[in-house]
Amino acid sequence: MLPYPASTSRTEKLDFIDRIVKMLLNKYRDNIEAIGIYGSIAQEKEGPYSEYRISCHK
C-alpha cells in the first residue's frame, strides 16, 4: 500500500483486490459467506485515483 494517492490502472486495482481476497480466503475460508466489491470499480466507472471498498460477510 502506498502512503499517498497514486494513479493506478484498472488492472492494478483488480490485481490488488485479488490479492486481498486470496489472503482473506486463505485465513478465514470457513467463516466467509461472501466478499463484496463496491464503488466505482464495481461499476466499471473508476478513474486513476478511485478508491474501492471490500466487504467481507460471514
Secondary structure by P-SEA (a helix, b strand, c coil): ccccbbbbcaaaaaaaaaaaaaaaaaccccccccccccccccccccccbbbbbbbbcc
